[in-house]
Amino acid sequence: MNVLFLCIDDLRPVLGCYGGAAKTPSIDRLAAESVVFQRHYVQFPSCGPSRASMLSGRRPDSLGVYGNSGTDVAASDPAKPTLPLLFKQNGYTTLSFGKVYHSKGNAPGCGWSAQAWHPPSWDCYVNFSERERKKQNLGDWRPAMEIYDGADSLHGDYQTADQAIAALEQHRDKPFFIAAGFYKPHLPFVAPKRFWDLYRDDEIKLLPPPQRAEGASDLGYAFNELASYGREDHTMFSSEKPPSEKEARDLIHAYYAAVSFTDSHVGRLLAKLDELGLRDSTAVVLWSDHGFHLGDQARWAKWTQFEADMRSPFMIRLPGQSVPARSCEALVESADIYPTVAAIAGLPLPAHLDGVSLLPLLQGEVTTVKDHARSQVAGLQTSKAFMAYSIRTATHRYVEWRDRSQANKLVHRELYNLAEVTHEVKNIADDPGQRAIIEKHHQLIENGYPSVQGVEPDRPAGKPTRKERRARREAAGLQH
């Protein structure tokens, strides 16, 4: 069984197959042939920790990875192989194109048969450049969106798809695990104009709710991601001067355009699978590392404790699937992807994995595999000492903010009833009638998070020595 693994950055469930407003015909066709997980939750709403967790099969608390630095720690122990390394150890050619790991993903032990390939720049600007910024004396300004006239092939994500297509052609006759990671719709929102033109201005709606949930903590959020970009007049967005309604609609419009452009890359790869006769021997996985706020809850981007950041698209198409494609409402996590994909290929599961295989769900043998999902997010800027530990059950999201500088002292609780609405509106943790629910969720945090229990990560994040890097490279047999 081959694997084509499609990673999409910062994609909230705006896809047509999730009932969203983005126009995604290729992914919708894939969804019609897949099991689409409607309740998939990431373990950390930020690129680095989420990808490190998913690819290692271990939660952030097991890795000690809570930011975008040190993510190669997930690949630092050969006895606990990453997902691609497991496939490599079992005779597969494993290749990475574009953004799969947050970092370059070339570290010894990451598991690739050859050096990971990346486009020339992660931002994928076509017309704007650092040279132009300096020439015009624009300071820190850079555009939050770039809708350009020109060929699709000018964009880095298009080039990533080209590389993955070439790899499919080259390795069609041998077992492969090929991962293609697309940077968009990550900020800046960059896409050809024809994808912007898919949407009329009157189709673009602001996303609810407009304000942050009543009684929610602000310990874990900073406006800094959108604040790294600016308006057309070369002024910067900020928490004091957030996007106006017109600007918010334009940003959402550009985000949808970027999503539709990414959808076209997915379509090209799926078409190539069919052309090469690989459909019946290749499992296709599509996953996003986390959701993304688009002005809802007065938030942009990620790093929040809310549903909009913790939930993301995830689907699997199995060749020769005997159980019909369907929408699955079971609670699942990114930590479950490693054991699931390994089980699909019939590979032995390592003992270190924190997730569970979803193969029984895919095969229709069961309707659920767990009763809750766990996610966490660290505080930012002035609140770096804090960590939000979250439990998502079928009906509620419960959050505990703890101060890591004071032995994980509990400083704030949040409880949201999501049985009837899909986003957090009011924190009801102070309601005396919720005590039993709070205690149940509190025990899940107490018993489920190693750092709450004072347990140190297996391997603390940090840069290995030069000697260690050389030894790991030799052990991994990484080609250059």
C-alpha positions as CSV (number, residue, x, y, z in Angstrom):
1,M,0.0,0.0,0.0
2,N,1.4,3.3,-1.1
3,V,0.7,6.6,0.8
4,L,0.1,10.0,-0.6
5,F,0.1,12.4,2.4
6,L,-1.3,15.9,1.7
7,C,-0.5,18.6,4.4
8,I,-2.3,21.9,4.1
9,D,-1.2,24.8,6.3
10,D,-3.7,26.9,8.5
11,L,-6.8,25.4,6.9
12,R,-10.0,25.7,8.9
13,P,-13.0,23.6,7.8
14,V,-14.2,26.1,5.1
15,L,-14.2,23.4,2.4
16,G,-17.3,22.6,0.6
17,C,-17.4,19.1,1.9
18,Y,-17.4,20.6,5.5
19,G,-20.3,22.9,4.6
20,G,-18.0,25.9,4.2
21,A,-18.0,28.7,1.7
22,A,-14.7,28.0,0.0
23,K,-14.9,26.5,-3.5
24,T,-12.9,23.3,-3.4
25,P,-14.1,20.9,-6.2
26,S,-11.0,18.7,-6.1
27,I,-11.0,18.1,-2.3
28,D,-14.8,17.7,-2.4
29,R,-14.4,14.9,-5.0
30,L,-11.8,13.3,-2.8
31,A,-14.1,13.6,0.2
32,A,-16.9,11.9,-1.7
33,E,-14.6,8.8,-1.9
34,S,-13.2,9.1,1.6
35,V,-14.0,8.9,5.3
36,V,-14.3,12.6,6.3
37,F,-13.7,13.2,10.0
38,Q,-15.9,16.0,11.1
39,R,-14.5,16.1,14.6
40,H,-10.8,16.0,14.1
41,Y,-8.7,17.9,16.7
42,V,-5.1,18.9,16.6
43,Q,-2.9,18.6,19.7
44,F,-1.5,22.2,19.5
45,P,-2.8,25.1,17.3
46,S,0.6,26.1,15.9
47,C,2.5,24.7,12.9
48,G,5.7,23.4,14.6
49,P,4.3,21.5,17.6
50,S,1.3,20.2,15.6
51,R,3.4,18.7,12.8
52,A,6.0,17.4,15.2
53,S,3.3,15.7,17.2
54,M,1.5,14.2,14.2
55,L,4.6,12.9,12.5
56,S,6.1,11.4,15.7
57,G,2.8,10.0,17.0
58,R,3.5,11.7,20.3
59,R,1.7,14.5,22.1
60,P,3.4,17.9,22.8
61,D,3.7,16.9,26.4
62,S,5.6,13.8,25.5
63,L,7.9,15.7,23.2
64,G,8.3,18.9,25.2
65,V,7.6,20.8,22.0
66,Y,5.4,23.8,22.5
67,G,6.7,26.2,19.8
68,N,8.2,26.3,16.3
69,S,11.8,25.9,17.5
70,G,13.2,22.6,18.5
71,T,10.7,20.6,16.5
72,D,13.4,18.2,15.2
73,V,13.3,16.7,18.7
74,A,10.5,14.7,17.4
75,A,13.0,12.9,15.2
76,S,15.9,12.6,17.6
77,D,15.4,9.1,18.9
78,P,15.8,6.3,16.3
79,A,14.2,3.8,18.7
80,K,11.0,5.9,18.4
81,P,10.8,6.3,14.7
82,T,8.8,9.1,13.0
83,L,6.0,8.1,10.7
84,P,8.1,8.4,7.5
85,L,11.1,6.7,9.2
86,L,8.8,3.7,10.0
87,F,7.9,3.4,6.4
88,K,11.6,3.8,5.3
89,Q,12.6,1.1,7.8
90,N,10.1,-1.2,6.1
91,G,11.4,-0.8,2.5
92,Y,9.5,2.3,1.4
93,T,10.9,5.3,-0.5
94,T,9.9,8.3,1.7
95,L,10.0,11.8,0.2
96,S,9.0,15.2,1.4
97,F,8.0,18.2,-0.8
98,G,7.0,21.6,0.5
99,K,6.0,22.2,4.1
100,V,5.6,18.9,5.9
101,Y,7.7,19.5,9.1
102,H,7.6,23.2,10.1
103,S,11.4,23.3,9.9
104,K,13.3,22.1,6.9
105,G,12.6,18.6,8.0
106,N,16.1,17.4,7.0
107,A,17.3,16.4,10.5
108,P,18.7,12.9,10.8
109,G,15.9,10.6,12.0
110,C,13.1,12.6,10.2
111,G,12.9,9.6,8.0
112,W,13.2,10.8,4.4
113,S,15.0,8.8,1.7
114,A,16.4,12.0,0.2
115,Q,16.7,15.6,1.3
116,A,13.4,17.3,1.8
117,W,12.5,19.7,-1.0
118,H,11.2,23.2,-0.4
119,P,10.1,26.0,-2.8
120,P,12.3,29.1,-3.0
121,S,10.4,31.0,-0.3
122,W,7.7,30.0,2.2
123,D,5.7,33.2,1.8
124,C,5.1,32.5,-2.0
125,Y,5.0,36.2,-2.9
126,V,5.2,36.7,-6.7
127,N,5.6,40.5,-7.0
128,F,6.5,41.7,-3.5
129,S,10.1,41.1,-2.3
130,E,12.4,42.1,0.5
131,R,14.4,44.0,-2.0
132,E,11.4,46.1,-2.9
133,R,10.6,46.7,0.7
134,K,14.0,48.1,1.4
135,K,14.0,50.1,-1.9
136,Q,10.8,51.8,-0.9
137,N,11.9,52.2,2.7
138,L,8.8,50.4,4.0
139,G,10.2,49.3,7.3
140,D,8.5,46.1,8.6
141,W,5.6,46.4,6.2
142,R,4.6,43.6,3.9
143,P,1.2,42.9,2.3
144,A,-1.2,40.5,4.0
145,M,-2.5,39.4,0.6
146,E,-1.2,39.3,-2.9
147,I,-3.6,38.5,-5.7
148,Y,-1.3,38.5,-8.8
149,D,-1.8,38.3,-12.5
150,G,0.4,35.6,-14.0
151,A,0.9,31.9,-14.3
152,D,0.0,29.5,-11.6
153,S,3.6,28.1,-11.8
154,L,5.0,31.3,-10.4
155,H,3.7,30.2,-7.0
156,G,5.8,28.0,-4.7
157,D,2.9,25.6,-3.9
158,Y,2.4,25.0,-7.6
159,Q,6.1,24.1,-7.8
160,T,5.6,21.7,-4.8
161,A,2.9,19.9,-6.6
162,D,5.2,19.7,-9.7
163,Q,7.9,18.0,-7.6
164,A,5.4,15.6,-6.0
165,I,4.0,14.7,-9.4
166,A,7.5,14.0,-10.7
167,A,8.2,11.8,-7.7
168,L,5.0,9.8,-8.4
169,E,6.1,9.2,-11.9
170,Q,9.6,8.2,-10.9
171,H,8.6,5.8,-8.0
172,R,5.4,4.4,-9.4
173,D,6.8,0.9,-9.5
174,K,8.0,0.7,-5.9
175,P,6.4,1.2,-2.5
176,F,6.3,4.9,-1.6
177,F,5.3,7.4,1.2
178,I,5.2,10.8,-0.5
179,A,4.3,13.9,1.5
180,A,3.3,17.1,-0.3
181,G,2.9,20.1,2.0
182,F,1.3,23.4,0.8
183,Y,2.0,26.7,2.5
184,K,-1.3,28.3,1.6
185,P,-3.7,29.5,3.0
186,H,-1.1,30.5,5.6
187,L,-0.5,34.3,5.7
188,P,0.3,36.1,3.4
189,F,-2.7,35.0,1.3
190,V,-1.2,34.7,-2.1
191,A,-3.0,33.3,-5.2
192,P,-3.5,34.0,-8.9
193,K,-6.3,36.5,-9.7
194,R,-8.4,33.8,-11.4
195,F,-9.0,32.2,-8.0
196,W,-10.0,35.5,-6.4
197,D,-12.5,35.9,-9.3
198,L,-14.2,32.7,-8.3
199,Y,-15.9,34.7,-5.6
200,R,-18.2,37.7,-5.8
201,D,-17.8,40.4,-3.2
202,D,-21.4,39.8,-2.0
203,E,-20.6,36.1,-1.3
204,I,-18.0,37.0,1.3
205,K,-19.5,36.9,4.8
206,L,-18.0,37.7,8.1
207,L,-17.6,34.7,10.3
208,P,-19.5,34.5,13.6
209,P,-19.2,35.3,16.5
210,P,-17.7,38.8,16.2
211,Q,-16.5,39.0,19.8
212,R,-14.4,36.9,22.1
213,A,-16.4,34.5,24.3
214,E,-17.7,36.1,27.4
215,G,-15.5,35.1,30.4
216,A,-12.7,33.7,28.3
217,S,-9.1,34.1,29.3
218,D,-6.8,36.2,27.1
219,L,-3.6,34.6,28.4
220,G,-2.9,32.6,25.3
221,Y,-3.4,34.9,22.4
222,A,-1.4,37.7,20.8
223,F,-2.2,39.7,17.7
224,N,1.4,39.4,16.4
225,E,0.8,37.2,13.4
226,L,-1.6,39.5,11.5
227,A,0.4,42.4,13.0
228,S,3.4,41.3,11.0
229,Y,1.5,42.4,7.9
230,G,-0.1,45.6,6.7
231,R,-2.7,47.4,4.7
232,E,-2.5,48.8,1.2
233,D,-1.6,52.2,2.5
234,H,1.5,50.6,4.1
235,T,0.3,50.9,7.7
236,M,0.3,47.9,9.9
237,F,-2.5,45.9,11.4
238,S,-2.5,45.8,15.2
239,S,-4.8,44.9,18.1
240,E,-5.5,48.6,18.5
241,K,-6.2,49.0,14.8
242,P,-7.6,45.7,13.6
243,P,-9.0,45.2,10.1
244,S,-12.1,47.3,9.3
245,E,-15.2,45.4,8.1
246,K,-14.2,46.0,4.4
247,E,-10.6,44.9,5.1
248,A,-11.8,41.8,6.9
249,R,-14.0,40.8,4.0
250,D,-11.1,41.3,1.6
251,L,-8.8,39.2,3.8
252,I,-11.5,36.4,4.0
253,H,-11.9,36.7,0.2
254,A,-8.1,36.3,-0.3
255,Y,-8.0,33.4,2.2
256,Y,-10.7,31.6,0.2
257,A,-8.8,32.3,-3.1
258,A,-5.7,30.7,-1.5
259,V,-7.8,27.7,-0.4
260,S,-9.2,27.3,-3.9
261,F,-5.7,27.5,-5.4
262,T,-4.5,24.8,-3.0
263,D,-7.5,22.7,-4.0
264,S,-6.2,22.9,-7.6
265,H,-2.9,21.4,-6.5
266,V,-4.7,18.5,-4.8
267,G,-6.6,18.0,-8.0
268,R,-3.4,17.8,-10.1
269,L,-1.9,15.2,-7.7
270,L,-5.1,13.0,-7.7
271,A,-5.3,13.2,-11.4
272,K,-1.7,12.0,-11.7
273,L,-2.5,9.1,-9.4
274,D,-5.3,8.0,-11.8
275,E,-3.1,8.6,-14.9
276,L,-0.4,6.4,-13.5
277,G,-2.8,3.6,-12.5
278,L,-1.9,4.1,-8.8
279,R,-5.4,4.8,-7.4
280,D,-6.0,1.2,-6.4
281,S,-2.7,0.9,-4.6
282,T,-2.4,4.2,-2.8
283,A,-4.1,5.5,0.3
284,V,-4.6,9.3,0.3
285,V,-4.5,11.3,3.5
286,L,-5.5,15.0,3.6
287,W,-4.8,16.9,6.8
288,S,-4.3,20.4,8.1
289,D,-2.1,21.2,11.1
290,H,-4.8,23.4,12.8
291,G,-7.7,25.8,12.1
292,F,-7.5,29.5,11.6
293,H,-9.4,32.5,12.9
294,L,-10.7,34.9,10.3
295,G,-11.9,37.7,12.5
296,D,-14.3,35.5,14.4
297,Q,-14.1,35.9,18.1
298,A,-12.1,39.1,17.4
299,R,-9.2,36.9,16.5
300,W,-6.9,36.3,13.5
301,A,-4.7,33.3,12.9
302,K,-4.1,30.8,15.6
303,W,-2.7,30.2,19.2
304,T,-6.1,30.3,20.9
305,Q,-8.0,27.8,23.1
306,F,-11.0,27.9,20.8
307,E,-12.7,25.4,18.5
308,A,-11.8,27.5,15.4
309,D,-8.1,26.8,16.0
310,M,-8.2,23.3,17.5
311,R,-10.4,21.7,14.8
312,S,-9.2,21.1,11.2
313,P,-10.0,19.0,8.1
314,F,-8.9,15.4,8.0
315,M,-9.9,12.7,5.5
316,I,-8.6,9.3,4.3
317,R,-9.3,7.6,1.0
318,L,-8.6,3.8,1.0
319,P,-8.3,2.0,-2.3
320,G,-10.7,-0.9,-2.7
321,Q,-12.6,0.3,0.3
322,S,-15.5,-2.1,1.1
323,V,-17.3,0.3,3.4
324,P,-18.8,3.3,1.6
325,A,-17.3,6.7,1.9
326,R,-19.0,8.8,4.6
327,S,-18.9,11.6,7.0
328,C,-17.7,10.4,10.4
329,E,-18.7,12.2,13.6
330,A,-16.4,10.3,15.9
331,L,-13.9,12.3,18.0
332,V,-10.4,11.8,16.6
333,E,-7.0,13.5,17.0
334,S,-3.9,14.2,15.0
335,A,-2.0,11.8,17.3
336,D,-4.1,9.0,15.8
337,I,-2.8,9.6,12.3
338,Y,0.5,7.8,12.7
339,P,-0.9,4.5,14.0
340,T,-3.7,4.7,11.5
341,V,-1.5,5.1,8.4
342,A,0.9,2.5,9.7
343,A,-2.0,0.1,10.2
344,I,-3.4,0.8,6.7
345,A,0.0,-0.3,5.3
346,G,0.2,-3.3,7.6
347,L,3.3,-2.0,9.4
348,P,4.1,-3.0,13.0
349,L,3.1,-0.2,15.5
350,P,5.9,1.0,17.7
351,A,5.2,1.0,21.5
352,H,5.8,4.8,22.0
353,L,2.7,6.0,20.2
354,D,0.2,8.2,22.1
355,G,-2.7,7.8,19.6
356,V,-4.9,4.9,18.5
357,S,-5.5,3.4,15.1
358,L,-8.6,4.6,13.4
359,L,-8.6,1.6,11.0
360,P,-11.7,0.1,12.8
361,L,-13.5,3.3,12.1
362,L,-12.4,3.4,8.5
363,Q,-13.6,-0.2,8.0
364,G,-17.0,0.4,9.7
365,E,-16.3,-2.0,12.5
366,V,-16.9,0.6,15.3
367,T,-18.5,4.1,15.5
368,T,-16.2,5.6,18.1
369,V,-12.7,5.0,19.4
370,K,-12.5,7.6,22.3
371,D,-14.7,9.8,24.3
372,H,-12.5,12.9,24.3
373,A,-9.8,14.8,22.5
374,R,-6.9,16.6,24.1
375,S,-5.3,19.8,22.9
376,Q,-3.1,22.4,24.6
377,V,-1.7,25.9,23.8
378,A,1.0,27.9,25.5
379,G,0.7,31.5,26.5
380,L,2.4,34.2,24.4
381,Q,4.4,37.3,25.1
382,T,3.6,38.5,28.7
383,S,1.9,35.2,29.4
384,K,4.6,32.7,28.4
385,A,4.4,31.0,31.8
386,F,0.8,29.8,31.2
387,M,-0.5,26.7,29.4
388,A,-4.1,26.0,28.5
389,Y,-5.0,22.3,28.8
390,S,-8.2,21.5,26.9
391,I,-10.6,18.6,26.8
392,R,-13.1,18.3,23.9
393,T,-16.0,15.8,24.6
394,A,-19.0,15.3,22.4
395,T,-20.9,18.2,23.9
396,H,-18.4,20.5,25.7
397,R,-15.0,22.1,25.5
398,Y,-13.3,22.5,28.9
399,V,-10.1,24.5,29.4
400,E,-7.8,24.9,32.4
401,W,-5.2,27.7,32.4
402,R,-2.2,26.8,34.6
403,D,0.8,28.8,35.6
404,R,3.9,26.7,34.8
405,S,6.1,29.0,36.9
406,Q,4.1,28.0,40.0
407,A,4.0,24.2,39.7
408,N,1.1,24.3,37.2
409,K,-1.1,26.2,39.6
410,L,-4.7,26.4,38.2
411,V,-5.5,30.0,37.6
412,H,-8.6,30.0,35.3
413,R,-11.3,27.6,34.1
414,E,-13.4,27.8,30.9
415,L,-16.4,25.6,30.0
416,Y,-18.4,25.9,26.8
417,N,-21.5,24.0,25.8
418,L,-21.0,23.2,22.1
419,A,-23.9,20.8,21.8
420,E,-26.0,23.4,19.9
421,V,-23.5,25.9,18.6
422,T,-20.1,25.3,16.9
423,H,-18.2,28.0,18.6
424,E,-17.6,29.3,22.1
425,V,-19.9,32.1,23.1
426,K,-20.0,32.2,27.0
427,N,-17.9,30.6,29.6
428,I,-20.2,28.8,32.0
429,A,-17.5,27.4,34.4
430,D,-18.9,29.6,37.2
431,D,-22.4,28.1,36.9
432,P,-23.0,25.9,40.0
433,G,-25.1,23.6,37.9
434,Q,-22.0,22.6,35.9
435,R,-19.9,21.2,38.8
436,A,-20.3,17.6,37.9
437,I,-19.3,18.3,34.3
438,I,-16.3,20.4,35.4
439,E,-15.1,17.7,37.7
440,K,-15.3,15.0,35.0
441,H,-13.3,17.1,32.6
442,H,-10.9,18.2,35.3
443,Q,-10.0,14.6,36.0
444,L,-9.4,14.0,32.4
445,I,-6.8,16.8,32.5
446,E,-5.3,15.6,35.7
447,N,-4.9,12.1,34.4
448,G,-4.1,12.8,30.8
449,Y,-1.4,15.5,30.6
450,P,2.1,14.4,31.8
451,S,3.2,18.0,32.5
452,V,0.2,18.5,34.8
453,Q,1.5,15.5,36.7
454,G,5.0,16.9,36.8
455,V,6.4,14.3,34.4
456,E,9.2,15.6,32.2
457,P,9.2,15.0,28.4
458,D,11.1,11.9,27.3
459,R,13.6,14.1,25.4
460,P,13.6,17.8,26.2
461,A,13.7,20.0,23.2
462,G,17.1,21.3,22.4
463,K,19.8,21.4,19.7
464,P,22.0,18.2,19.6
465,T,25.7,18.5,19.6
466,R,27.6,18.3,16.3
467,K,28.8,14.8,17.2
468,E,25.2,13.7,17.9
469,R,24.0,15.2,14.7
470,R,26.7,13.3,12.7
471,A,25.9,10.1,14.5
472,R,22.1,10.4,13.8
473,R,22.7,11.3,10.2
474,E,24.8,8.2,9.7
475,A,22.2,6.0,11.5
476,A,19.4,7.5,9.4
477,G,21.3,7.0,6.1
478,L,20.0,10.3,4.8
479,Q,21.1,11.0,1.2
480,H,22.3,14.4,0.0
